[in-house]
Amino acid sequence: MKSIKLKVVTSALALAAVLSFPLSAMADDAALYKSKCAMCHGADGAKIAAHDLSSAAVQKQSDADLEAVITSGKPPKMPAYKSLKPEEVKGLVTYVRTLKK
């Protein structure tokens, strides 16, 4: 009986660890967006009408296209974030996807 309880507890802990990772990754993505993007795009991505991150036009762009805009910038005002790690750029794209209207 102890063996079964131990297996159940171990399985539950493993599942909790796996499920908590995406939540912490989402929190990291949100924090990165807030520190790098929200000052111009706003908390909901809609502050700049011509570059509304929640718009259908932005949301239909591929992940690769959005990653390129983040890393290369978009003149004249969008800065290039070349110092971001690839996983941070992917995280920002993932976060932008959550802004969809």
Backbone torsions as a table, in degrees:
resi	resn	phi	psi	omega
1	MET	NA	-41.9	178.6
2	LYS	-60.5	-39.5	-179.1
3	SER	-62.1	-41.3	179.4
4	ILE	-67.1	-43.5	178.9
5	LYS	-62.2	-42.0	179.8
6	LEU	-63.0	-41.7	178.3
7	LYS	-64.3	-40.1	179.4
8	VAL	-65.7	-45.9	179.5
9	VAL	-63.8	-44.1	179.1
10	THR	-61.7	-44.2	178.3
11	SER	-63.4	-41.5	179.7
12	ALA	-64.4	-41.9	178.6
13	LEU	-65.3	-41.0	178.5
14	ALA	-63.7	-43.0	178.4
15	LEU	-63.6	-42.1	178.5
16	ALA	-61.4	-40.7	179.0
17	ALA	-64.3	-43.3	-179.8
18	VAL	-65.4	-42.7	-178.3
19	LEU	-71.5	-28.3	-179.0
20	SER	-75.6	-24.2	-179.2
21	PHE	-60.1	-51.0	179.9
22	PRO	-60.1	-34.8	179.1
23	LEU	-66.5	-41.2	179.4
24	SER	-71.2	-34.0	176.8
25	ALA	-65.6	-40.5	177.6
26	MET	-64.0	-38.7	178.1
27	ALA	-64.9	-39.9	177.1
28	ASP	-64.0	-42.6	179.2
29	ASP	-62.3	-43.0	180.0
30	ALA	-65.0	-41.5	179.2
31	ALA	-65.3	-40.0	178.3
32	LEU	-65.6	-43.0	176.6
33	TYR	-59.0	-45.5	-178.6
34	LYS	-61.2	-39.5	-176.5
35	SER	-80.7	-28.0	-175.1
36	LYS	-107.4	-28.5	-168.0
37	CYS	-119.2	-36.5	-171.3
38	ALA	-62.1	-28.2	-178.6
39	MET	-60.8	-30.4	178.3
40	CYS	-103.6	-44.1	-173.9
41	HIS	-87.7	-13.8	-178.3
42	GLY	83.8	162.6	-176.9
43	ALA	-60.9	-33.1	-178.4
44	ASP	-99.7	4.0	177.7
45	GLY	81.1	0.4	-172.6
46	ALA	-107.2	10.4	-175.6
47	LYS	-65.2	-36.6	180.0
48	ILE	-102.3	107.7	-174.1
49	ALA	-56.0	-42.7	-177.4
50	ALA	-70.8	-18.2	-179.0
51	HIS	-132.4	49.6	179.2
52	ASP	-70.9	109.9	-175.7
53	LEU	-68.1	-16.2	178.6
54	SER	-91.1	-4.7	-176.1
55	SER	-71.0	157.9	177.9
56	ALA	-60.9	-36.4	-178.7
57	ALA	-61.8	-42.5	178.6
58	VAL	-74.5	-43.3	-176.4
59	GLN	-64.6	-25.6	179.8
60	LYS	-82.6	-10.8	177.1
61	GLN	-67.2	149.4	179.1
62	SER	-71.7	160.4	176.2
63	ASP	-58.1	-40.6	-179.7
64	ALA	-61.9	-39.8	178.2
65	ASP	-64.3	-44.5	179.7
66	LEU	-66.2	-39.3	176.8
67	GLU	-60.9	-40.0	179.6
68	ALA	-64.8	-40.3	178.5
69	VAL	-64.1	-42.2	-179.0
70	ILE	-65.1	-44.7	-175.3
71	THR	-82.2	-28.4	-176.9
72	SER	-101.7	-17.9	-177.2
73	GLY	79.8	175.1	178.9
74	LYS	-143.1	100.7	-177.7
75	PRO	-57.4	149.9	7.3
76	PRO	-93.1	-13.4	-170.1
77	LYS	-112.9	-23.2	-177.4
78	MET	-76.0	118.0	179.8
79	PRO	-74.2	154.6	174.7
80	ALA	-88.5	127.3	178.5
81	TYR	-102.2	70.3	-177.9
82	LYS	-72.9	-18.3	-177.9
83	SER	-83.1	-9.3	179.7
84	LEU	-72.6	143.3	175.6
85	LYS	-72.9	152.2	179.4
86	PRO	-52.8	-38.7	-179.9
87	GLU	-69.6	-27.8	176.1
88	GLU	-71.3	-40.5	177.7
89	VAL	-62.7	-45.4	177.6
90	LYS	-61.1	-38.3	177.7
91	GLY	-63.8	-39.5	177.1
92	LEU	-65.0	-41.3	177.3
93	VAL	-62.3	-43.8	177.7
94	THR	-59.3	-41.8	179.9
95	TYR	-67.2	-42.8	178.8
96	VAL	-57.8	-36.5	178.6
97	ARG	-61.5	-27.9	179.8
98	THR	-75.2	-12.0	-177.8
99	LEU	-85.8	-4.2	-177.2
100	LYS	-51.3	135.2	179.8
101	LYS	-74.8	NA	NA
